[in-house]
Amino acid sequence: MIISGTQLAKELKQDVARRVVEAKEKYGRAPHLVVILVGEDPASQSYVKGKGKDAEEVGFKGTTIRRPADITEEELLAMIAELNADDTVDGVLVQLPLPKHIDEDKVIEAIAKEKDVDGFHPANVASLWQKLPCTLPCTPKGIIKMLDKAGVEIEGKKAVVIGRSNIVGLPVSKLLLDRNATVTMAHSRTKNLAEVTSAADILVVAIGRPRFVTADMVGEGAAVIDVGVNRDPETGKLCGDVDYEACKDKASVITPVPGGVGPMTRACLMENTLECFLRKMEK
Ligand SMILES: Nc1nc2c(c(=O)[nH]1)N[C@@H](CN(C=O)c1ccc(C(=O)N[C@@H](CCC(=O)O)C(=O)O)cc1)CN2
């Protein structure tokens, strides 16, 4: 079975849109999401454009602030401080990656934790690891929703996560652990990787290498979640970290690229923004 992120994202955004109508009636205004884009990276430009479109679709006020790649760290931090102080702004997101002269950690930490719709702020990360209420990072949140919607049981299952990034690998491992999976975190230096991954009931791949996971690395009947968004070096076409054609018949469920985890990441951002807004208004 193919898990259609496009379809699930559509349903999640419809649900957010419905809740926005109610929230507007109750609080007199819609949630306001501000997205900051630094530089002209084509992929980032396209993701930010998508976020603006999604915001409009669910009934938010959406603002995109574009700045040149040579903006100083001080200027960017000053802009974030202003948005933090602005009561009409509910969510602030800085599109990553940032140019090398800007310290990403400093920028993430500068965003008020209550407006951190990405769930990247150290306070939100700490809350995730302490099982306290927090904003969850969008991609891991979307992955758990996709597994649930596909009816994949997590409790007691062997989950293997390839990749240990702060944005995906680490938080999705924690979310799987919280659902009582037995989680193995694998990475570029894991020995006998195929042996480790083929024992997985749930395989999450977030390593950033085109078609890295081949059929011999997937166990019969595994649920395969592909987080990669790569360009095929030969054809230039979009592809995931999993060799989809080779693995699809071995997997019980699998996510495609495009149309899998990516659209759910975007939809979860809308849900996070609404939740930040509601938390503020209900205080
Ligand atoms: N501040 C953030 N920066 C980045 C994040 C993030 O969550 N927060 N994640 C990625 C980029 N990203 C969201 O920003 C993202 C990447 C891909 C997709 C997506 O829908 N992909 C499509 C294919 C897109 C294409 O045609 O090129 C798919 O998989 O179907 C959504 C969001 C890094 N930066």
The ligand as an ORCA input file, in Angstrom:
! r2SCAN-3c Opt
* xyz 0 1
  N      12.620     26.047      8.994
  C      12.630     24.883      8.341
  N      13.497     24.690      7.353
  C      13.516     23.476      6.712
  C      12.591     22.461      7.055
  C      11.699     22.699      8.112
  O      10.871     21.814      8.508
  N      11.739     23.923      8.731
  N      12.548     21.273      6.322
  C      13.218     21.208      5.022
  C      12.458     21.774      3.878
  N      10.992     21.685      3.924
  C      10.321     22.541      4.712
  O      10.719     23.631      5.001
  C      10.260     20.871      3.011
  C      10.880     20.062      2.091
  C      10.128     19.365      1.133
  C       8.755     19.469      1.116
  C       7.927     18.815      0.087
  O       6.722     18.951      0.099
  N       8.519     18.116     -0.868
  C       7.785     17.621     -1.986
  C       8.632     17.778     -3.239
  C       9.042     19.203     -3.435
  C       9.589     19.523     -4.800
  O       8.858     19.354     -5.788
  O      10.738     20.004     -4.868
  C       7.443     16.150     -1.779
  O       8.200     15.467     -1.079
  O       6.426     15.747     -2.337
  C       8.138     20.254      2.052
  C       8.881     20.953      2.989
  C      14.544     21.971      5.117
  N      14.373     23.274      5.689
*
